[in-house]
């Protein structure tokens, strides 16, 4: 017991510790196994009726029409069993939970995400597997942290570890996973957070390589370096067009979400299945997680009309699948849409450069980078994703020339925001905190408590004064019993200099916080009066382990950071 308490107290500190690194590794391994189980689950279902994973063209047209509808019915049925009120899924929901609930995830939402996501990916919906990966990774790690009753600041880091391990296990992109967590979910870079998140991502990648092999999904692309100055100059308007396209995509997705909000969840899911089945009946290449269009560019790069038709179908399927609530991510489809958009935007170069076939793969990757940047408002994550997915560094310079104009066009000129933030605002899920709260959330109360306190049980004032005369710096807590209720008060010398005061002591009512809490909860209690203290208890309110005064909170608020 003492070892566990010492372990928890060490994790309460906002520093890089061996304990946190070990927990990051464990969380990464657990999350990776869950994600791999999830991926093996939906792929094994697909292989029951497809020639290969994601090969929906091998399925009969009638089967492609019915399959998404069956998938939608399965998703709706499982959501009904677990309760539709637990149907908040995906990356926006996890951002909300990380920001306000330290990454803890309700168990039923994780069940909905696991089985609902499996049904969605197995039945051809145009959604990505990164949404379930993020949700399940955070859920697995937070369950682990809650089970051990770790401080909430450590649970929050563990949630980030689970997310990075989940993405790394899903795509074999450990570096991109770390950047995604820092840039999109946590939105901060702190060394004591960065190190365990990085270890978790490494574990996720190692485990997925042991199961699926050391493969990179876009490594087969023949990416060539772009060195000609006039082609590099073309990448600037190329990126601007992608910024406009991303803004259009985000706006249309929000229009669909708002338009169908009054419709019941079950009807929305079935409608999404009908739309996917109808379009999949005609254009099977538009079905699936999103990266399947990458394989088309080598075989169909000459047939621009077909690629344009697939692009339009892919956009429609993605908008309605995500907009109507199918459990899955938006990043996978955006990657596929970006590939097709990049190849089509290569056409203007043919007016000046007849031989452009060797640039097809490069522009496919650049299309991914530009579109992903502006849809998510995450330029560094987009750059790291395409670099690792293609397993090449030669794309970095041209990608930068696409990412910057895409981001500036979308965010500055068109006032576009991340699609995740737009969804959070519409769902009225809070995700913003003050600077003080965000800073104090990183410090557990066990790192700040004063254990040298004196507890009196309904003591006389003379007894308390006698103690304070010998130990004036020690906090004094008066415990009082009122029938079945127990109250606590902080007792200090009266420093008000009030000539009418009847006693030399001042009594401040105290509230309690559990040992898992952070200094942010203490600040919320004390900031109104800016005086007094709270007591910290373990397991039960009667088991007080320390006291935190307002002066201690003020010290942490005013301390300087490097």
C-alpha positions as CSV (number, residue, x, y, z in Angstrom):
1,X,0.0,0.0,0.0
2,X,2.8,2.4,0.9
3,X,4.5,1.6,-2.4
4,X,1.4,2.5,-4.3
5,X,0.9,5.7,-2.4
6,X,4.5,6.7,-3.1
7,X,4.0,5.8,-6.7
8,X,0.9,8.0,-7.0
9,X,2.6,10.9,-5.2
10,X,5.5,10.8,-7.7
11,X,3.1,10.9,-10.6
12,X,1.4,14.0,-9.3
13,X,4.5,16.0,-10.1
14,X,4.6,17.8,-13.5
15,X,8.1,16.4,-14.4
16,X,9.5,13.6,-16.5
17,X,9.7,10.5,-14.2
18,X,10.6,6.9,-14.6
19,X,7.2,6.0,-13.3
20,X,5.4,8.0,-15.9
21,X,7.6,6.5,-18.7
22,X,6.9,3.0,-17.5
23,X,3.2,3.7,-17.4
24,X,3.4,5.2,-20.9
25,X,5.0,2.0,-22.2
26,X,2.3,-0.2,-20.5
27,X,-0.5,2.1,-21.8
28,X,1.0,2.0,-25.3
29,X,1.1,-1.8,-25.3
30,X,-2.4,-2.2,-24.0
31,X,-3.8,0.3,-26.5
32,X,-1.9,-1.2,-29.4
33,X,-3.4,-4.7,-28.7
34,X,-6.9,-3.3,-28.6
35,X,-6.4,-1.4,-31.9
36,X,-4.9,-4.5,-33.5
37,X,-7.8,-6.6,-32.3
38,X,-10.2,-4.0,-33.7
39,X,-8.4,-4.0,-37.1
40,X,-8.2,-7.8,-37.3
41,X,-11.9,-7.9,-36.5
42,X,-13.2,-5.7,-39.3
43,X,-10.6,-7.1,-41.8
44,X,-11.5,-10.7,-41.1
45,X,-15.2,-9.8,-41.6
46,X,-14.4,-8.1,-45.0
47,X,-12.5,-11.2,-46.1
48,X,-15.6,-13.3,-45.7
49,X,-17.1,-11.7,-48.8
50,X,-14.3,-9.7,-50.5
51,X,-11.4,-11.0,-52.5
52,X,-9.1,-8.8,-50.5
53,X,-9.4,-6.0,-47.9
54,X,-11.1,-2.9,-49.2
55,X,-11.7,-4.5,-52.7
56,X,-15.4,-3.7,-53.0
57,X,-15.2,-3.9,-56.8
58,X,-15.0,-7.7,-56.4
59,X,-18.4,-7.7,-54.8
60,X,-21.6,-8.1,-56.9
61,X,-23.5,-4.8,-57.4
62,X,-26.5,-6.1,-55.6
63,X,-24.4,-7.0,-52.6
64,X,-22.7,-3.6,-52.6
65,X,-26.2,-2.0,-52.4
66,X,-27.3,-4.1,-49.5
67,X,-24.1,-4.4,-47.5
68,X,-24.0,-0.7,-46.1
69,X,-27.7,-0.9,-45.1
70,X,-27.0,-4.1,-43.2
71,X,-24.0,-2.4,-41.5
72,X,-26.1,0.6,-40.6
73,X,-28.8,-1.7,-39.0
74,X,-26.1,-3.4,-37.0
75,X,-24.7,-0.1,-35.8
76,X,-28.1,1.2,-34.8
77,X,-29.0,-2.1,-33.0
78,X,-25.9,-2.1,-30.9
79,X,-26.3,1.6,-30.1
80,X,-29.9,0.8,-29.0
81,X,-28.6,-1.9,-26.7
82,X,-26.0,0.2,-25.1
83,X,-28.1,3.4,-25.1
84,X,-28.1,6.1,-27.7
85,X,-27.1,8.7,-25.1
86,X,-23.7,6.9,-25.0
87,X,-23.3,7.5,-28.8
88,X,-20.7,10.2,-28.6
89,X,-17.7,9.0,-30.5
90,X,-14.6,9.9,-32.3
91,X,-11.8,12.5,-32.1
92,X,-14.0,15.6,-31.2
93,X,-15.5,13.8,-28.2
94,X,-12.0,12.7,-27.1
95,X,-10.7,16.3,-27.3
96,X,-13.6,17.3,-25.1
97,X,-12.9,14.6,-22.6
98,X,-9.1,15.3,-22.5
99,X,-9.7,19.0,-21.9
100,X,-12.3,18.8,-19.2
101,X,-12.2,15.3,-17.8
102,X,-8.5,14.4,-18.0
103,X,-9.1,11.9,-20.8
104,X,-11.4,9.6,-18.9
105,X,-13.8,7.9,-21.3
106,X,-17.2,6.4,-20.4
107,X,-17.1,2.6,-20.9
108,X,-20.3,2.4,-23.0
109,X,-19.0,4.9,-25.5
110,X,-15.9,2.7,-26.0
111,X,-18.1,-0.3,-26.6
112,X,-20.1,1.7,-29.2
113,X,-16.9,2.8,-30.9
114,X,-15.4,-0.7,-31.0
115,X,-18.3,-2.6,-32.4
116,X,-19.9,0.3,-34.3
117,X,-16.6,1.2,-35.9
118,X,-16.1,-2.5,-36.8
119,X,-19.5,-2.7,-38.5
120,X,-18.9,0.6,-40.3
121,X,-15.5,-0.3,-41.7
122,X,-16.6,-3.8,-42.6
123,X,-19.6,-2.6,-44.6
124,X,-17.9,-0.2,-46.9
125,X,-18.7,3.2,-45.4
126,X,-16.3,6.0,-46.3
127,X,-14.9,6.6,-42.8
128,X,-11.4,6.2,-41.5
129,X,-10.1,3.8,-38.8
130,X,-8.2,6.6,-37.0
131,X,-11.4,7.8,-35.3
132,X,-11.9,4.5,-33.5
133,X,-8.1,4.2,-32.9
134,X,-8.1,7.6,-31.1
135,X,-11.2,6.8,-29.1
136,X,-10.2,3.2,-28.1
137,X,-6.6,4.2,-27.4
138,X,-7.7,6.9,-25.0
139,X,-10.4,4.7,-23.4
140,X,-8.0,1.8,-22.8
141,X,-5.3,4.0,-21.2
142,X,-7.8,6.0,-19.1
143,X,-9.4,2.8,-17.8
144,X,-5.9,1.6,-16.8
145,X,-5.2,4.9,-15.0
146,X,-8.5,5.0,-13.2
147,X,-8.1,1.4,-12.1
148,X,-4.9,2.3,-10.3
149,X,-6.4,5.5,-8.9
150,X,-3.7,7.6,-10.4
151,X,-3.7,11.4,-10.2
152,X,-5.8,12.9,-12.9
153,X,-2.9,14.8,-14.3
154,X,-1.2,11.4,-14.9
155,X,-4.5,10.0,-16.3
156,X,-4.5,12.8,-18.8
157,X,-1.0,12.0,-20.0
158,X,-1.9,8.3,-20.2
159,X,-4.9,9.2,-22.5
160,X,-2.4,11.0,-24.8
161,X,-0.2,7.9,-24.7
162,X,-3.1,5.7,-25.7
163,X,-4.0,8.0,-28.6
164,X,-0.5,8.0,-29.9
165,X,-0.2,4.2,-29.6
166,X,-3.5,3.8,-31.3
167,X,-2.6,5.8,-34.3
168,X,0.9,4.3,-34.5
169,X,-0.6,0.8,-34.3
170,X,-3.2,1.7,-37.0
171,X,-1.0,3.3,-39.6
172,X,2.6,2.4,-38.5
173,X,3.4,6.1,-38.2
174,X,4.9,6.7,-34.7
175,X,6.2,10.2,-35.3
176,X,3.0,11.4,-36.9
177,X,1.1,9.9,-34.0
178,X,3.1,11.9,-31.5
179,X,2.7,15.1,-33.5
180,X,-1.1,14.5,-33.9
181,X,-1.5,14.1,-30.1
182,X,0.4,17.3,-29.4
183,X,-1.0,19.4,-32.2
184,X,-4.6,18.3,-32.4
185,X,-5.6,16.7,-29.1
186,X,-3.5,18.2,-26.3
187,X,-2.5,21.3,-28.3
188,X,0.7,21.8,-26.2
189,X,4.3,20.7,-26.2
190,X,5.7,19.8,-22.8
191,X,8.7,17.6,-22.2
192,X,7.2,15.7,-19.3
193,X,4.2,14.8,-21.6
194,X,6.2,14.4,-24.8
195,X,8.5,11.6,-23.5
196,X,5.8,9.1,-22.4
197,X,3.7,9.8,-25.4
198,X,6.7,9.1,-27.7
199,X,7.4,5.9,-25.8
200,X,3.8,4.8,-26.2
201,X,3.8,5.5,-30.0
202,X,7.0,3.5,-30.4
203,X,5.4,0.6,-28.6
204,X,2.3,0.8,-30.8
205,X,4.4,0.8,-33.9
206,X,6.6,-2.1,-32.8
207,X,3.6,-4.2,-32.0
208,X,1.7,-3.5,-35.2
209,X,4.9,-4.4,-37.2
210,X,5.1,-7.7,-35.4
211,X,1.5,-8.5,-36.5
212,X,1.2,-6.8,-40.0
213,X,4.8,-6.5,-40.9
214,X,7.0,-3.4,-41.3
215,X,4.9,-2.0,-44.1
216,X,4.0,1.6,-45.0
217,X,0.7,1.9,-46.9
218,X,2.0,4.4,-49.5
219,X,5.5,3.1,-49.8
220,X,4.7,1.6,-53.2
221,X,4.2,5.1,-54.7
222,X,7.1,6.2,-56.9
223,X,7.7,9.6,-55.4
224,X,10.3,11.7,-57.2
225,X,11.9,14.9,-56.0
226,X,10.7,18.1,-57.5
227,X,13.5,20.5,-58.2
228,X,12.4,22.6,-61.1
229,X,11.8,26.2,-60.0
230,X,8.6,26.7,-62.0
231,X,7.0,23.5,-60.8
232,X,7.8,24.5,-57.2
233,X,6.2,27.9,-57.9
234,X,3.1,26.1,-59.2
235,X,2.8,24.4,-55.8
236,X,1.7,27.7,-54.2
237,X,-1.5,28.1,-56.2
238,X,-1.9,24.3,-55.9
239,X,-1.9,24.6,-52.1
240,X,-4.3,27.6,-52.3
241,X,-6.8,25.6,-54.3
242,X,-6.6,22.7,-51.7
243,X,-7.2,25.3,-48.9
244,X,-10.4,26.4,-50.7
245,X,-11.5,22.8,-51.2
246,X,-10.9,22.0,-47.5
247,X,-13.0,25.0,-46.5
248,X,-15.8,23.8,-48.8
249,X,-15.6,20.3,-47.4
250,X,-15.8,21.5,-43.8
251,X,-18.7,23.8,-44.5
252,X,-20.7,21.2,-46.4
253,X,-20.1,18.6,-43.6
254,X,-21.4,21.0,-41.0
255,X,-24.4,21.9,-43.2
256,X,-25.3,18.2,-43.3
257,X,-24.8,17.7,-39.5
258,X,-27.1,20.7,-38.8
259,X,-29.7,19.8,-41.4
260,X,-30.2,16.2,-40.0
261,X,-29.9,17.1,-36.3
262,X,-33.8,16.8,-35.8
263,X,-33.8,13.3,-37.4
264,X,-33.5,10.4,-35.0
265,X,-30.1,8.6,-34.8
266,X,-31.5,5.3,-36.2
267,X,-33.0,6.9,-39.2
268,X,-29.8,8.9,-39.9
269,X,-27.7,5.7,-39.8
270,X,-30.1,3.9,-42.2
271,X,-30.1,6.8,-44.5
272,X,-26.3,6.8,-44.6
273,X,-26.4,3.1,-45.5
274,X,-28.9,3.7,-48.3
275,X,-26.8,6.6,-49.8
276,X,-23.6,4.5,-49.5
277,X,-25.3,1.5,-51.1
278,X,-26.7,3.5,-54.0
279,X,-23.4,5.1,-54.9
280,X,-21.4,2.0,-54.2
281,X,-23.7,0.1,-56.6
282,X,-22.4,2.3,-59.4
283,X,-18.9,3.3,-58.2
284,X,-17.4,0.7,-55.9
285,X,-14.0,2.4,-55.9
286,X,-15.5,5.2,-53.8
287,X,-16.3,2.8,-50.9
288,X,-14.0,2.0,-48.0
289,X,-11.7,3.7,-45.5
290,X,-10.1,6.2,-47.9
291,X,-6.7,5.0,-48.9
292,X,-8.1,2.6,-51.5
293,X,-8.1,5.4,-54.2
294,X,-4.3,5.5,-53.9
295,X,-4.1,2.2,-55.7
296,X,-6.2,3.6,-58.6
297,X,-3.8,6.3,-59.7
298,X,-1.3,3.9,-61.1
299,X,-3.9,2.1,-63.2
300,X,-6.3,5.0,-64.1
301,X,-4.0,8.0,-64.1
302,X,-4.9,8.5,-67.9
303,X,-8.6,8.4,-67.3
304,X,-9.2,11.7,-65.6
305,X,-12.9,11.6,-66.1
306,X,-13.2,8.4,-64.1
307,X,-10.9,9.8,-61.4
308,X,-13.1,12.9,-61.2
309,X,-16.2,10.8,-60.9
310,X,-14.6,8.8,-58.1
311,X,-13.5,12.0,-56.4
312,X,-17.1,13.4,-56.4
313,X,-18.5,10.1,-55.2
314,X,-15.9,9.8,-52.5
315,X,-16.7,13.4,-51.2
316,X,-20.4,12.7,-51.2
317,X,-20.1,9.4,-49.4
318,X,-17.7,10.9,-46.8
319,X,-19.9,13.9,-46.1
320,X,-23.0,11.8,-45.6
321,X,-21.3,9.0,-43.6
322,X,-19.6,11.4,-41.1
323,X,-22.5,13.9,-41.2
324,X,-25.1,11.3,-40.4
325,X,-23.2,9.8,-37.5
326,X,-21.5,6.7,-38.8
327,X,-18.8,5.8,-36.3
328,X,-15.5,6.4,-38.0
329,X,-12.9,9.0,-38.6
330,X,-12.6,11.7,-41.2
331,X,-8.8,11.6,-41.8
332,X,-8.8,8.4,-43.8
333,X,-11.3,9.6,-46.4
334,X,-9.6,13.0,-46.5
335,X,-6.3,11.2,-47.4
336,X,-8.1,9.4,-50.3
337,X,-9.8,12.6,-51.5
338,X,-6.5,14.4,-51.3
339,X,-4.9,11.8,-53.5
340,X,-7.5,12.2,-56.2
341,X,-7.5,16.0,-56.0
342,X,-3.7,16.1,-56.2
343,X,-3.6,14.0,-59.4
344,X,-6.4,16.0,-61.0
345,X,-4.6,19.3,-60.2
346,X,-1.6,18.0,-62.1
347,X,-3.5,18.6,-65.3
348,X,-2.6,22.3,-65.7
349,X,1.1,21.4,-65.8
350,X,0.4,19.4,-69.0
351,X,-0.1,22.7,-70.8
352,X,3.6,23.5,-70.3
353,X,5.1,20.1,-69.6
354,X,3.8,17.2,-71.8
355,X,5.5,14.4,-69.8
356,X,4.0,14.6,-66.3
357,X,3.4,10.9,-65.6
358,X,6.5,10.7,-63.3
359,X,5.0,13.4,-61.1
360,X,1.7,11.5,-60.4
361,X,2.7,9.9,-57.2
362,X,4.3,13.1,-55.9
363,X,1.3,15.2,-56.5
364,X,-1.0,12.5,-55.0
365,X,1.0,12.9,-51.7
366,X,1.0,16.7,-52.0
367,X,-2.8,16.6,-52.4
368,X,-3.0,14.6,-49.2
369,X,-0.8,17.1,-47.4
370,X,-2.6,20.2,-48.5
371,X,-6.2,18.9,-47.9
372,X,-5.4,17.3,-44.5
373,X,-3.7,20.5,-43.3
374,X,-6.7,22.7,-43.8
375,X,-9.4,20.3,-42.8
376,X,-7.8,19.7,-39.4
377,X,-5.8,23.0,-39.1
378,X,-2.8,20.8,-38.3
379,X,0.1,21.5,-40.7
380,X,2.8,19.6,-38.8
381,X,0.7,16.6,-38.4
382,X,-0.2,16.5,-42.1
383,X,3.5,16.8,-43.0
384,X,4.6,14.0,-40.7
385,X,1.7,11.8,-41.9
386,X,2.6,11.9,-45.6
387,X,6.3,11.6,-44.8
388,X,5.8,8.4,-42.8
389,X,3.1,6.9,-44.9
390,X,5.2,7.2,-48.1
391,X,8.4,6.3,-46.2
392,X,10.3,9.1,-47.9
393,X,11.8,12.4,-46.9
394,X,12.1,13.7,-50.5
395,X,8.5,15.1,-50.2
396,X,9.2,17.4,-47.3
397,X,10.3,20.6,-49.2
398,X,7.5,20.5,-51.8
399,X,5.0,19.6,-49.1
400,X,5.9,22.7,-47.2
401,X,5.3,24.8,-50.2
402,X,1.8,23.3,-50.4
403,X,0.9,23.2,-46.7
404,X,1.7,26.9,-46.0
405,X,-0.5,28.4,-48.7
406,X,-3.2,25.9,-48.1
407,X,-3.3,26.7,-44.4
408,X,-3.1,30.5,-44.8
409,X,-5.8,30.5,-47.5
410,X,-8.2,28.4,-45.4
411,X,-7.6,29.9,-42.0
412,X,-6.8,33.5,-42.8
413,X,-8.7,34.4,-46.0
414,X,-11.7,32.0,-45.6
415,X,-11.8,31.9,-41.8
416,X,-11.9,28.1,-41.8
417,X,-11.4,26.2,-38.6
418,X,-10.6,22.6,-37.7
419,X,-13.5,20.3,-38.5
420,X,-13.1,18.9,-35.0
421,X,-13.6,22.3,-33.4
422,X,-16.6,23.0,-35.6
423,X,-18.2,19.8,-34.4
424,X,-17.5,20.5,-30.8
425,X,-19.0,24.0,-31.0
426,X,-22.1,22.6,-32.7
427,X,-22.5,19.8,-30.2
428,X,-22.0,22.3,-27.4
429,X,-19.2,20.2,-25.9
430,X,-16.8,22.5,-24.0
431,X,-13.1,22.2,-24.8
432,X,-11.7,25.6,-23.7
433,X,-10.0,26.2,-20.4
434,X,-8.3,29.3,-18.9
435,X,-4.6,29.5,-18.9
436,X,-4.5,29.2,-15.1
437,X,-6.7,26.1,-15.1
438,X,-4.7,24.5,-17.9
439,X,-1.4,25.1,-16.0
440,X,-2.8,23.8,-12.7
441,X,-4.3,20.7,-14.4
442,X,-0.7,19.4,-14.8
443,X,-0.1,19.4,-11.0
444,X,-1.6,16.7,-8.8
445,X,-2.6,17.8,-5.3
446,X,-0.3,15.1,-3.8
447,X,2.6,17.1,-5.2
448,X,1.5,20.2,-3.3
449,X,-0.1,19.1,0.0
450,X,1.2,20.1,3.4
451,X,1.3,16.9,5.5
452,X,2.5,18.8,8.6
453,X,-1.0,19.8,9.7
454,X,-2.6,19.4,13.1
455,X,-6.1,17.9,13.3
456,X,-8.2,18.8,16.4
457,X,-11.5,17.2,17.2
458,X,-13.9,19.9,18.6
459,X,-11.0,21.4,20.6
460,X,-11.3,24.4,22.8
461,X,-9.9,27.7,21.5
462,X,-7.3,27.8,24.2
463,X,-6.0,24.4,23.1
464,X,-5.6,25.6,19.5
465,X,-3.9,28.8,20.6
466,X,-1.5,26.9,22.7
467,X,-0.5,24.8,19.7
468,X,-0.2,27.8,17.4
469,X,2.1,29.5,19.9
470,X,4.5,26.6,19.5
471,X,4.0,25.9,15.8
472,X,2.6,29.0,14.0
473,X,3.4,27.8,10.5
474,X,1.6,24.5,10.8
475,X,-1.9,24.4,9.3
476,X,-4.5,23.7,12.0
477,X,-7.8,21.9,11.1
478,X,-10.7,21.8,13.4
479,X,-13.0,18.7,13.0
480,X,-16.6,19.1,14.2
481,X,-19.4,16.5,14.4
482,X,-23.1,17.5,13.8
483,X,-25.2,14.3,14.2
484,X,-24.2,12.3,11.1
485,X,-22.3,15.2,9.4
486,X,-18.7,16.0,9.8
487,X,-17.2,19.5,8.9
488,X,-13.7,20.8,8.8
489,X,-12.4,24.3,9.3
490,X,-9.0,25.9,8.8
491,X,-7.9,27.8,11.9
492,X,-5.5,30.7,11.7
493,X,-4.6,33.8,13.7
494,X,-6.9,36.7,12.9
495,X,-4.8,39.1,10.8
496,X,-7.6,41.5,10.0
497,X,-6.7,44.0,12.8
498,X,-10.4,44.4,13.5
499,X,-10.8,46.1,16.9
500,X,-14.2,44.6,17.4
501,X,-13.0,41.0,17.0
502,X,-14.1,38.8,19.9
503,X,-11.4,36.1,19.2
504,X,-7.8,36.0,18.1
505,X,-8.6,33.2,15.7
506,X,-10.3,33.0,12.3
507,X,-12.2,30.0,11.1
508,X,-12.4,29.2,7.4
509,X,-14.8,26.4,6.3
510,X,-13.0,23.8,4.2
511,X,-14.0,21.6,1.3
512,X,-12.3,18.3,0.5
513,X,-10.8,17.0,-2.7
514,X,-9.7,13.4,-3.4
515,X,-6.1,12.5,-3.7
516,X,-6.5,12.0,-7.5
517,X,-7.5,15.7,-8.0
518,X,-5.3,18.4,-9.4
519,X,-4.5,21.9,-8.3
520,X,-7.1,23.1,-10.8
521,X,-9.9,21.8,-8.6
522,X,-8.4,23.4,-5.6
523,X,-8.2,26.7,-7.5
524,X,-11.8,26.5,-8.5
525,X,-12.8,26.1,-4.8
526,X,-10.6,28.8,-3.3
527,X,-10.4,31.5,-6.1
528,X,-13.6,33.3,-5.2
529,X,-12.5,34.3,-1.6
530,X,-8.8,33.9,-2.2
531,X,-8.2,32.7,1.3
532,X,-8.6,29.5,3.3
533,X,-7.7,26.0,2.4
534,X,-9.0,22.6,1.3
535,X,-8.2,19.2,2.7
536,X,-7.1,16.3,0.7
537,X,-8.5,12.8,1.5
538,X,-7.8,9.3,0.4
539,X,-10.6,6.9,-0.2
540,X,-13.0,8.4,2.4
541,X,-13.5,12.0,3.5
542,X,-12.4,11.1,7.1
543,X,-9.0,9.9,5.9
544,X,-7.3,13.3,5.6
545,X,-3.7,13.1,4.2
546,X,-2.9,16.8,3.8
547,X,-3.9,20.4,3.4
548,X,-3.5,23.0,0.6
549,X,-3.9,26.7,1.4
550,X,-4.6,29.5,-0.9
551,X,-1.0,30.7,-0.5
552,X,0.2,27.4,-2.0
553,X,-2.2,27.8,-5.0
554,X,-0.9,31.4,-5.5
555,X,2.7,30.1,-5.5
556,X,2.0,27.7,-8.3
557,X,0.1,30.3,-10.3
558,X,2.9,32.8,-10.0
559,X,5.9,30.5,-10.5
560,X,7.9,31.1,-13.6
561,X,8.3,28.6,-16.4
562,X,11.1,28.1,-18.9
